[in-house]
Amino acid sequence: MTESPESSDLVRLKVHGVVPDPNTDTQIVILRNAENSEILPIWVGGAEGNAIKFAMGGIAPPRPMSHDLIQSFTEHLAVKLSRVVITDVKNNTYYATIHLSVQGSEEEVDSRPSDAIALALRTNSPIYAKEEVLRQRGGGSLDAWLEKLQAKNSGKQEAPD
């Protein structure tokens, strides 16, 4: 059974930015709700982070990347990406689903959050996280951590409003 986007256990998020993790070879996708009261950082690989940055900046590579190819398939096959949902976190690994509308029926596809986010940005589809995922994201002050991280990374990429 799929959740309605209006479901009370889903929180709508937007990509606030993508910053490099100074301690690893990864990037961090920063998701926030409209009020900036909920923050969800998700670590992704370098290629995945770049795919998200390209989508945020409206950059079209000379040849289609995987996410561009998938977007093209959905358009040609009349499949609408209705939303993506960050559904779970286990052992510091996040899980997501892509919700597709296909000939009037709703289908769910398992996905890595980075791929789901990259596709959502390319199709202007909403991004949600389950409240339970936001509760599990860890303790401490994420705002203070983010400010410190962003101060170190002056080259961060933010999503346009």
Helices and strands as residue ranges (DSSP letters): E 10-20, E 27-32, E 39-44, H 46-57, H 66-76, E 79-90, E 93-102, E 105-111, H 113-123, E 127-130, H 131-136, H 142-152, E 157-158
